[in-house]
Amino acid sequence: MLDFINTFFKKRKEKRSFQEYGYDVKTFEIDNIGTVQYAQWKHPFEQQKSITKSNGNFYKTLAKHFLNLYYISSIYLSKTYSEIKSKN
């Protein structure tokens, strides 16, 4: 219980003061993806993170979907613009 109270007041004190924290660049080797670099924030309440193969696959799939969405929307917008231009 005392540990909880101490942590509570420590966090409250940290929230009131503005400080700048640096970062450490961490490098992870992931199978079938390659080297992934991650900037770990040095804030005292930030926990250590690791990047796994499933994280890499998720972001790879997400990027692929965004690129497909961008490609489809650019084709639609170019057709719409050319249709509007040809009507005038």
CORGI-V949692 format. One record per pair of residues at least 12 apart in sequence whose ideal C-beta (glycine too) atoms are under 10 Angstrom apart, sorted by the first residue. I is the first residue (numbers start at 1). J is the second residue. Records with the same first field share a line. If there is no record, write none. Layout:
BEGIN
I: J, J
END
This chain:
BEGIN
7: 45
10: 44, 45
11: 44, 45
14: 43, 44, 45
15: 45
19: 43, 44
20: 42, 43
21: 41, 42, 43, 44, 46
22: 39, 40, 41, 42, 43
23: 38, 39, 40, 41, 42, 43, 46
24: 38, 39, 40, 41, 42
25: 37, 38, 39, 40
26: 38, 39, 40, 48, 49, 50, 51
27: 51
28: 49, 50, 51, 52, 53, 55, 56
29: 51
30: 51, 52, 53, 54, 55, 56, 57
31: 53, 56
32: 53, 56, 57, 60
33: 51, 53, 55, 56, 57, 59, 60
34: 56
36: 51, 52, 53, 55, 56, 59
37: 51
38: 50, 51, 55
END
